[in-house]
Amino acid sequence: MAVPSEAPGDLPEAAVRRFAEGAFTSGLTVPDFAACLQMGLEPVGFTQGYCVMQWQWYGSSPMGMGGGFGSQWGGIRGYSETWNCPHGFVSGEHRSWGQNYEQAWVEDAWTTGFSTAYDRMVEEAASGGAHGIVGVVDSVQPLSDMGVLEFRVQGTAVRVTDGVPPADGRPWTTYLAGQRLTKLVEAGYAPVSIAAAVSSVRVWANCVTHYLTEGSNSMFASATAGSEITQTVTAQTVARKIATHRVRSQLGHDSLHGAALSTVQRELGEGDAEVECVLRGNRVRRFKEFDPMPAPRPTVRML
Amino acid sequence: MTGTEPLGGDQGDSVDIKAEMRSAAEAIGKAPKPNTARMTSDLSIDEELVLHSIGWEPVELVSGVSMHSVPVGVWNWGQGEISYASAAYGRSFANATERIHDQCTKAGGHGVVGVHVEWTVERHHIDVALTGTAVRPVGAKSLGSDPIFVSDLSGRDFTLLHSAGWAPLGLAAGASFVYAPRRSMGDTMKQSGQNVELTNFTEAMYAARESAMERMQTSAINLGGSGVVEVKVTEGPMTFAHHAVGFTAYGTVVRLVADKHRNLGARMVLPMDDPTSTFDASSLRGA
């Protein structure tokens, strides 16, 4: 296989050489490999993209928050909501002010890491003349114990037999492969790309959230113990909405299929918390009219 | 298709999968039709296809969250039910269900299927998060006359239930946390070194179970259901309170909506080979 002359200059030399050596590599299982061949997808190579990011929660500015200490009042981008204390001044230790705000610098760092790794994988596939990448797997994990995160995106680059190359030269991508991809296509959906987004919301608890989260029956807990912890619930709800909205904005007129929504809440003490939500899935485009599939036959196995 | 026909229809004609793949690849280079209805869904392709087979389609990914406080000290000292914790679970579940229901209504869904129920019991708060996919009959433009349902049944189970003439009505849940009283000093010494039943724990577990199951059943009756399917139960001690035991149960409330239960006509199959992975990509419309 010849390496296209327009192979990107920053592709590692070894990757260019590997693509030119004539034997394909693939991350597909044998059943997925066989199914891909059956549907006219020839493996080109196992492609990967990596990006290692230094992960400093408060960014590069003195106290971070995207613009220095205090910027949460004036410089926060996106969602922000204040939760005032209903009691007035009580004492210096009383949490008379609370806020939920979007941590845009965390989201930006995640998006940079993920999209850079993704772009590198796509670039590698394009340099090998691939039309698409199937069976994409991504992961985000700490690399050693240095406050460093490794973003990894990998998949198998394929070419459509007798198919036309992508108009913009950028291969399509999908988390699916094998029989699941076959079903998707037969159902009338074309895989466009994977879609992923993150949202991060910080809860700076006010007194009521503080008391409720610690189960306290303080005389200042205007909501009685056993009440709903509204500030944290709002943060959870908003984090999900932001991630969903962000992915929807990537879709255009396409749809999201096989989505996975994962939410992590880190409790930081005294009611403070950080909610991180990641939504990922397959962006798909309907390329033929809806054609109902045959009703499946229920069966009972005797074994 | 109205969705009321029994399953097991004609498999139709096979399609040329390679040609389909080429058409799909060509479509990616073209602009999508602007009037295409877009959806977001966490269903697998199998679930989506099986839903389509009875005339339903996914609309949007929806979720609902709630978290209630549990007062300090309730886990360690007392007797009988820890009512604050049981109520916190019940209210969290109810609020999360109401919120996912509202999101489904806004999205134009007629119900939610495949709801993932995530819940945690912490010392000072109980959290419930529900995430699922709103669905509707294919092309439906407005809400139907039937109430919107929330169900943790998978797309496949919803299809089977629907085809058998039943309908999901909602999620029912019940929980009970009970204090297992400490043994008297005399009992503790008498039982020391023996393999004997700790009746205080057994009784606490039974008490928690009965209350939780009853609450779930009451919730199902309030929804107008005739039963609950796919009930999931958990039971055991609290990691942070050794003398408290908990029992939780939730499931999907169902009711027969057809004149009578319809036989699905399932066929018995006796596989003659060892279990193997599916190897070839084959058309779902038969050979």
Contacts between the chains, C-beta under 8 A, distances in Angstrom:
chain1	res1	chain2	res2	distance
A	29	B	277	7.8
A	30	B	277	7.7
A	30	B	279	7.7
A	31	B	277	4.5
A	31	B	278	5.9
A	31	B	279	5.3
A	34	B	279	5.2
A	34	B	280	6.0
A	34	B	281	7.5
A	35	B	278	7.8
A	35	B	279	7.6
A	35	B	280	6.5
A	35	B	281	3.7
A	36	B	281	7.6
A	38	B	17	6.6
A	38	B	18	8.0
A	38	B	280	5.4
A	38	B	281	4.0
A	38	B	282	7.8
A	39	B	17	4.6
A	39	B	18	6.1
A	39	B	20	7.7
A	39	B	21	4.8
A	39	B	281	5.1
A	40	B	17	7.4
A	40	B	18	3.7
A	40	B	21	5.0
A	40	B	22	6.8
A	41	B	21	6.7
A	131	B	25	6.1
A	132	B	25	7.0
A	160	B	21	6.1
A	160	B	22	6.0
A	160	B	25	4.7
A	161	B	18	6.6
A	161	B	22	7.9
A	162	B	22	6.6
A	163	B	21	7.4
A	163	B	22	4.8
A	163	B	25	4.7
A	163	B	26	7.4
A	164	B	25	6.9
A	164	B	26	6.0
A	164	B	29	7.2
A	166	B	25	7.8
A	166	B	28	6.6
A	166	B	29	5.8
A	167	B	29	3.6
A	167	B	30	8.0
A	168	B	29	7.5
A	172	B	25	7.3
A	172	B	28	5.0
A	176	B	45	7.2
A	178	B	281	7.0
A	179	B	278	5.6
A	179	B	281	5.7
A	180	B	44	7.5
A	180	B	45	5.2
A	180	B	46	7.7
A	182	B	17	6.0
A	182	B	281	4.2
A	182	B	282	7.9
A	183	B	45	4.7
A	183	B	46	7.0
A	183	B	49	6.2
A	183	B	284	6.7
A	184	B	45	5.1
A	185	B	17	7.2
A	185	B	20	5.2
A	185	B	21	5.6
A	185	B	24	5.0
A	186	B	15	6.3
A	186	B	17	6.7
A	186	B	20	6.0
A	186	B	283	6.8
A	186	B	284	6.2
A	187	B	45	6.9
A	187	B	48	7.2
A	187	B	49	5.9
A	187	B	52	7.3
A	189	B	24	7.5
A	190	B	23	7.9
A	190	B	24	3.6
A	190	B	25	7.0
A	190	B	27	4.6
A	190	B	28	5.2
A	191	B	24	7.3
A	191	B	28	7.5
A	192	B	28	5.6
A	212	B	69	3.8
A	212	B	124	7.9
A	212	B	125	7.3
A	213	B	69	6.9
A	213	B	124	6.1
A	213	B	125	6.1
A	214	B	72	7.0
A	214	B	124	5.5
A	215	B	69	6.2
A	215	B	70	5.6
A	215	B	71	5.1
A	215	B	72	3.8
A	215	B	73	7.7
A	215	B	74	7.9
A	215	B	123	6.9
A	215	B	124	3.5
A	215	B	125	7.5
A	216	B	71	7.8
A	216	B	72	5.8
A	217	B	71	5.6
A	217	B	72	6.7
A	223	B	69	7.9
A	225	B	69	5.4
A	225	B	70	7.5
A	225	B	71	3.7
A	225	B	72	7.6
A	225	B	84	7.4
A	226	B	68	6.5
A	226	B	69	5.7
A	226	B	70	7.0
A	226	B	71	6.2
A	226	B	84	5.3
A	226	B	87	6.6
A	226	B	88	6.0
A	227	B	68	6.9
A	227	B	69	5.8
A	228	B	66	6.2
A	228	B	67	6.6
A	228	B	68	5.3
A	228	B	69	7.6
A	228	B	91	7.1
A	228	B	92	7.7
A	228	B	95	6.6
A	229	B	67	4.8
A	229	B	68	6.9
A	229	B	69	5.7
A	229	B	125	6.2
A	232	B	67	5.6
A	233	B	65	5.6
A	233	B	66	5.8
A	233	B	67	5.2
A	236	B	65	4.3
A	236	B	67	7.4
A	236	B	129	7.0
A	237	B	63	7.8
A	237	B	65	5.5
A	237	B	99	7.3
A	240	B	63	5.1
A	240	B	65	7.3
A	240	B	131	8.0
A	244	B	40	7.0
A	244	B	61	6.3
A	247	B	40	7.3
A	248	B	38	7.9
A	248	B	40	6.7
A	251	B	38	6.0
A	251	B	40	7.8
A	252	B	32	6.4
A	253	B	32	4.3
A	253	B	33	6.8
A	253	B	34	5.7
A	253	B	36	5.0
A	253	B	38	5.9
A	254	B	32	5.7
A	254	B	36	7.7
A	254	B	38	6.2
A	255	B	38	4.7
A	255	B	39	4.6
A	255	B	40	6.8
A	255	B	41	7.5
A	256	B	38	7.9
A	256	B	39	7.3
A	256	B	40	4.1
A	256	B	41	6.7
A	256	B	61	7.4
A	257	B	41	5.9
A	257	B	43	7.9
A	257	B	45	7.1
A	257	B	48	7.2
A	258	B	41	7.3
A	258	B	42	6.9
A	258	B	43	7.2
A	258	B	44	6.1
A	258	B	45	6.8
A	259	B	40	5.9
A	259	B	41	6.3
A	259	B	42	4.3
A	259	B	61	5.4
A	260	B	42	6.4
A	261	B	42	6.6
A	261	B	61	6.7
A	261	B	63	7.0
A	261	B	131	5.4
A	263	B	129	6.8
A	265	B	127	7.9
A	279	B	61	7.8
A	281	B	40	7.4
A	281	B	42	7.3
A	285	B	27	5.9
A	285	B	28	6.6
A	285	B	32	5.1
A	285	B	36	7.9
A	286	B	32	7.7
A	286	B	33	7.7
A	286	B	36	5.8
A	287	B	23	5.9
A	287	B	24	5.3
A	287	B	26	7.8
A	287	B	27	3.4
A	288	B	23	6.9
A	290	B	52	7.8
A	290	B	138	7.0
A	292	B	1	6.1
A	292	B	52	5.8
A	292	B	53	6.6
A	292	B	55	7.5
A	293	B	49	4.9
A	293	B	52	5.6
A	293	B	53	5.3
A	293	B	284	5.9
A	293	B	285	8.0
A	294	B	9	5.5
A	294	B	10	6.4
A	294	B	11	5.0
A	294	B	12	5.2
A	294	B	53	6.9
A	294	B	284	6.6
A	294	B	285	6.0
A	294	B	286	7.9
A	295	B	1	7.8
A	295	B	5	7.2
A	295	B	7	4.8
A	295	B	8	6.2
A	295	B	9	4.1
A	295	B	53	4.4
A	295	B	54	7.2
A	296	B	7	6.1
A	296	B	8	7.6
A	296	B	50	6.0
A	296	B	53	6.2
A	297	B	7	6.5
A	297	B	8	4.2
A	297	B	267	6.3
A	298	B	7	5.5
A	298	B	8	6.7
A	298	B	160	6.9
A	298	B	264	4.9
A	298	B	265	7.1
A	298	B	266	4.0
A	298	B	267	7.2
A	299	B	266	6.1
A	299	B	267	5.2
A	299	B	268	7.4
A	299	B	269	4.7
A	300	B	266	4.9
A	300	B	267	7.2
A	300	B	268	5.4
A	300	B	269	7.0
A	301	B	269	5.9
A	301	B	270	7.9
A	301	B	271	6.6
A	302	B	268	6.0
A	302	B	269	6.7
A	302	B	270	4.3
A	302	B	271	7.5
A	303	B	270	7.4
A	303	B	271	5.9
